[in-house]
């Protein structure tokens, strides 16, 4: 994840997304990714503020894949919907939109690295 071609901010985003997706949790993925990837990308010249903002946005993009316990609980247990019927709208809202926000954050922090 630390040697992905492209801007270093892309590596931060992809690494965080993959770890959060594997964990099935944005906070769990962020808790694992920050101490592992943070120092590597600080050494590559990205500011700590940019790294944490990109990580915070990216961690919420793949965390709600179908194996996420919260998604299963809400769709099946609370809403009484089948996973097959409910996951389409959930995917659009919790995966596609945060993924687009992650792409936007990578572009902005690459073009304007001194953003607050």
C-alpha atoms as an extended CHARMM CRD file, in Angstrom:
* protein
*
       116  EXT
         1         1  UNK       CA              0.0000000000        0.0000000000        0.0000000000  PROA      1               0.0000000000
         2         2  UNK       CA              2.8970000000        2.3410000000        0.5900000000  PROA      2               0.0000000000
         3         3  UNK       CA              4.2450000000        2.0980000000       -2.9570000000  PROA      3               0.0000000000
         4         4  UNK       CA              1.0710000000        2.5110000000       -5.0140000000  PROA      4               0.0000000000
         5         5  UNK       CA              1.8060000000        4.5170000000       -8.1720000000  PROA      5               0.0000000000
         6         6  UNK       CA              0.4140000000        8.0260000000       -8.1890000000  PROA      6               0.0000000000
         7         7  UNK       CA              0.3570000000       10.7270000000       -5.5700000000  PROA      7               0.0000000000
         8         8  UNK       CA              1.1920000000        9.6850000000       -2.0070000000  PROA      8               0.0000000000
         9         9  UNK       CA             -2.2800000000       10.7630000000       -0.9010000000  PROA      9               0.0000000000
        10        10  UNK       CA             -3.6680000000        7.9490000000       -3.0580000000  PROA      10              0.0000000000
        11        11  UNK       CA             -1.6580000000        5.4300000000       -1.0440000000  PROA      11              0.0000000000
        12        12  UNK       CA             -3.0660000000        6.8130000000        2.1950000000  PROA      12              0.0000000000
        13        13  UNK       CA             -6.6120000000        6.5130000000        0.8630000000  PROA      13              0.0000000000
        14        14  UNK       CA             -6.2860000000        3.0640000000       -0.6870000000  PROA      14              0.0000000000
        15        15  UNK       CA             -4.4580000000        1.6120000000        2.2970000000  PROA      15              0.0000000000
        16        16  UNK       CA             -7.0530000000        2.9270000000        4.7240000000  PROA      16              0.0000000000
        17        17  UNK       CA             -9.9710000000        1.7650000000        2.5560000000  PROA      17              0.0000000000
        18        18  UNK       CA             -8.5910000000       -1.7490000000        2.2500000000  PROA      18              0.0000000000
        19        19  UNK       CA             -7.8770000000       -2.0930000000        5.9720000000  PROA      19              0.0000000000
        20        20  UNK       CA            -11.3300000000       -0.7400000000        6.9050000000  PROA      20              0.0000000000
        21        21  UNK       CA            -12.9530000000       -3.0550000000        4.3600000000  PROA      21              0.0000000000
        22        22  UNK       CA            -11.1790000000       -6.0800000000        5.7800000000  PROA      22              0.0000000000
        23        23  UNK       CA            -12.1680000000       -5.0840000000        9.3120000000  PROA      23              0.0000000000
        24        24  UNK       CA            -15.7350000000       -4.2490000000        8.3490000000  PROA      24              0.0000000000
        25        25  UNK       CA            -15.4290000000       -1.1940000000       10.5600000000  PROA      25              0.0000000000
        26        26  UNK       CA            -14.4430000000        2.4110000000        9.8660000000  PROA      26              0.0000000000
        27        27  UNK       CA            -13.1920000000        3.0370000000       13.3850000000  PROA      27              0.0000000000
        28        28  UNK       CA            -11.4160000000       -0.3110000000       13.6070000000  PROA      28              0.0000000000
        29        29  UNK       CA             -9.7890000000        0.1820000000       10.2140000000  PROA      29              0.0000000000
        30        30  UNK       CA             -8.7320000000        3.7040000000       11.1080000000  PROA      30              0.0000000000
        31        31  UNK       CA             -7.3240000000        2.4840000000       14.4120000000  PROA      31              0.0000000000
        32        32  UNK       CA             -5.1610000000       -0.0210000000       12.5640000000  PROA      32              0.0000000000
        33        33  UNK       CA             -4.2530000000        2.1400000000        9.5490000000  PROA      33              0.0000000000
        34        34  UNK       CA             -3.2520000000        5.3320000000       11.3650000000  PROA      34              0.0000000000
        35        35  UNK       CA             -0.2650000000        3.9910000000       13.3250000000  PROA      35              0.0000000000
        36        36  UNK       CA              0.8730000000        1.7890000000       10.4270000000  PROA      36              0.0000000000
        37        37  UNK       CA              0.4980000000        4.1330000000        7.4720000000  PROA      37              0.0000000000
        38        38  UNK       CA              0.7810000000        7.5270000000        9.1610000000  PROA      38              0.0000000000
        39        39  UNK       CA              4.5460000000        7.5270000000        9.7990000000  PROA      39              0.0000000000
        40        40  UNK       CA              5.2840000000        6.1660000000        6.3220000000  PROA      40              0.0000000000
        41        41  UNK       CA              3.3790000000        8.9350000000        4.5810000000  PROA      41              0.0000000000
        42        42  UNK       CA              4.6250000000       11.6120000000        6.9750000000  PROA      42              0.0000000000
        43        43  UNK       CA              8.1120000000       10.6350000000        5.8130000000  PROA      43              0.0000000000
        44        44  UNK       CA              6.9340000000       11.0420000000        2.1980000000  PROA      44              0.0000000000
        45        45  UNK       CA              6.0780000000       14.6760000000        2.8970000000  PROA      45              0.0000000000
        46        46  UNK       CA              2.3190000000       14.6920000000        3.4530000000  PROA      46              0.0000000000
        47        47  UNK       CA              1.1780000000       16.7940000000        6.3920000000  PROA      47              0.0000000000
        48        48  UNK       CA             -0.2950000000       15.0180000000        9.3940000000  PROA      48              0.0000000000
        49        49  UNK       CA             -3.5140000000       17.0040000000        9.0060000000  PROA      49              0.0000000000
        50        50  UNK       CA             -3.9580000000       15.8780000000        5.4070000000  PROA      50              0.0000000000
        51        51  UNK       CA             -3.1960000000       12.2540000000        6.2830000000  PROA      51              0.0000000000
        52        52  UNK       CA             -5.7710000000       12.1770000000        9.0560000000  PROA      52              0.0000000000
        53        53  UNK       CA             -8.4530000000       13.8940000000        6.9950000000  PROA      53              0.0000000000
        54        54  UNK       CA             -7.9420000000       11.5440000000        4.0640000000  PROA      54              0.0000000000
        55        55  UNK       CA             -7.9210000000        8.5470000000        6.4090000000  PROA      55              0.0000000000
        56        56  UNK       CA            -11.1100000000        9.6730000000        8.1620000000  PROA      56              0.0000000000
        57        57  UNK       CA            -12.9720000000        9.9850000000        4.8690000000  PROA      57              0.0000000000
        58        58  UNK       CA            -11.4810000000        6.8600000000        3.2810000000  PROA      58              0.0000000000
        59        59  UNK       CA            -12.1800000000        4.6410000000        6.2890000000  PROA      59              0.0000000000
        60        60  UNK       CA            -15.9130000000        5.0240000000        5.7740000000  PROA      60              0.0000000000
        61        61  UNK       CA            -15.9300000000        3.9430000000        2.1300000000  PROA      61              0.0000000000
        62        62  UNK       CA            -15.4680000000        0.1710000000        2.2780000000  PROA      62              0.0000000000
        63        63  UNK       CA            -16.4040000000       -0.4580000000        5.8930000000  PROA      63              0.0000000000
        64        64  UNK       CA            -20.0250000000       -1.2940000000        5.0870000000  PROA      64              0.0000000000
        65        65  UNK       CA            -19.4690000000       -4.1040000000        2.6410000000  PROA      65              0.0000000000
        66        66  UNK       CA            -21.9760000000       -6.9690000000        3.0000000000  PROA      66              0.0000000000
        67        67  UNK       CA            -20.0060000000       -8.6350000000        5.8200000000  PROA      67              0.0000000000
        68        68  UNK       CA            -20.3640000000       -5.6300000000        8.1320000000  PROA      68              0.0000000000
        69        69  UNK       CA            -22.1990000000       -6.6880000000       11.2850000000  PROA      69              0.0000000000
        70        70  UNK       CA            -24.0260000000       -3.3870000000       11.6620000000  PROA      70              0.0000000000
        71        71  UNK       CA            -25.4340000000       -3.5800000000        8.1180000000  PROA      71              0.0000000000
        72        72  UNK       CA            -26.6350000000       -7.1370000000        8.7260000000  PROA      72              0.0000000000
        73        73  UNK       CA            -28.2140000000       -6.1600000000       12.0560000000  PROA      73              0.0000000000
        74        74  UNK       CA            -30.0080000000       -3.1170000000       10.6830000000  PROA      74              0.0000000000
        75        75  UNK       CA            -31.3080000000       -4.6950000000        7.4860000000  PROA      75              0.0000000000
        76        76  UNK       CA            -32.3150000000       -8.0640000000        8.8920000000  PROA      76              0.0000000000
        77        77  UNK       CA            -33.0040000000       -7.4320000000       12.5600000000  PROA      77              0.0000000000
        78        78  UNK       CA            -34.3830000000       -3.9250000000       12.7690000000  PROA      78              0.0000000000
        79        79  UNK       CA            -35.8570000000       -3.2580000000        9.3220000000  PROA      79              0.0000000000
        80        80  UNK       CA            -37.0320000000       -6.8340000000        8.7200000000  PROA      80              0.0000000000
        81        81  UNK       CA            -35.6870000000       -6.7320000000        5.1640000000  PROA      81              0.0000000000
        82        82  UNK       CA            -33.7190000000       -9.3770000000        3.3740000000  PROA      82              0.0000000000
        83        83  UNK       CA            -30.0710000000       -8.6200000000        2.8650000000  PROA      83              0.0000000000
        84        84  UNK       CA            -30.5210000000       -9.0530000000       -0.8870000000  PROA      84              0.0000000000
        85        85  UNK       CA            -33.2970000000       -6.4540000000       -1.1190000000  PROA      85              0.0000000000
        86        86  UNK       CA            -31.8660000000       -3.8650000000        1.2650000000  PROA      86              0.0000000000
        87        87  UNK       CA            -28.1810000000       -3.8640000000        0.4140000000  PROA      87              0.0000000000
        88        88  UNK       CA            -28.4720000000       -2.0380000000       -2.9600000000  PROA      88              0.0000000000
        89        89  UNK       CA            -29.5600000000        1.3270000000       -1.5020000000  PROA      89              0.0000000000
        90        90  UNK       CA            -27.2540000000        0.8510000000        1.4850000000  PROA      90              0.0000000000
        91        91  UNK       CA            -24.3250000000        0.2630000000       -0.8930000000  PROA      91              0.0000000000
        92        92  UNK       CA            -25.0380000000        3.4770000000       -2.7860000000  PROA      92              0.0000000000
        93        93  UNK       CA            -25.3020000000        5.5200000000        0.3840000000  PROA      93              0.0000000000
        94        94  UNK       CA            -22.4680000000        4.0330000000        2.4280000000  PROA      94              0.0000000000
        95        95  UNK       CA            -19.9240000000        2.8980000000       -0.1750000000  PROA      95              0.0000000000
        96        96  UNK       CA            -20.3340000000        4.9090000000       -3.3810000000  PROA      96              0.0000000000
        97        97  UNK       CA            -20.7560000000        8.3750000000       -1.8530000000  PROA      97              0.0000000000
        98        98  UNK       CA            -17.8380000000        8.0370000000        0.6420000000  PROA      98              0.0000000000
        99        99  UNK       CA            -15.6930000000        6.5880000000       -2.1790000000  PROA      99              0.0000000000
       100       100  UNK       CA            -16.3840000000        9.6760000000       -4.2990000000  PROA      100             0.0000000000
       101       101  UNK       CA            -15.6000000000       11.9040000000       -1.3070000000  PROA      101             0.0000000000
       102       102  UNK       CA            -12.3080000000       10.0340000000       -0.8740000000  PROA      102             0.0000000000
       103       103  UNK       CA            -11.3810000000       10.6580000000       -4.4960000000  PROA      103             0.0000000000
       104       104  UNK       CA            -12.2190000000       14.3410000000       -4.0680000000  PROA      104             0.0000000000
       105       105  UNK       CA            -10.1070000000       14.5880000000       -0.8990000000  PROA      105             0.0000000000
       106       106  UNK       CA             -7.1230000000       12.9500000000       -2.6260000000  PROA      106             0.0000000000
       107       107  UNK       CA             -7.4160000000       15.3870000000       -5.5360000000  PROA      107             0.0000000000
       108       108  UNK       CA             -7.7370000000       18.4280000000       -3.2810000000  PROA      108             0.0000000000
       109       109  UNK       CA             -4.8720000000       17.4770000000       -0.9590000000  PROA      109             0.0000000000
       110       110  UNK       CA             -2.6850000000       16.6550000000       -3.9620000000  PROA      110             0.0000000000
       111       111  UNK       CA             -3.3830000000       19.9470000000       -5.7410000000  PROA      111             0.0000000000
       112       112  UNK       CA             -3.4440000000       22.0600000000       -2.5780000000  PROA      112             0.0000000000
       113       113  UNK       CA             -1.2670000000       20.3250000000        0.0520000000  PROA      113             0.0000000000
       114       114  UNK       CA             -1.4850000000       23.2510000000        2.5010000000  PROA      114             0.0000000000
       115       115  UNK       CA             -5.2410000000       23.0460000000        3.0080000000  PROA      115             0.0000000000
       116       116  UNK       CA             -6.1560000000       23.3040000000        6.6710000000  PROA      116             0.0000000000
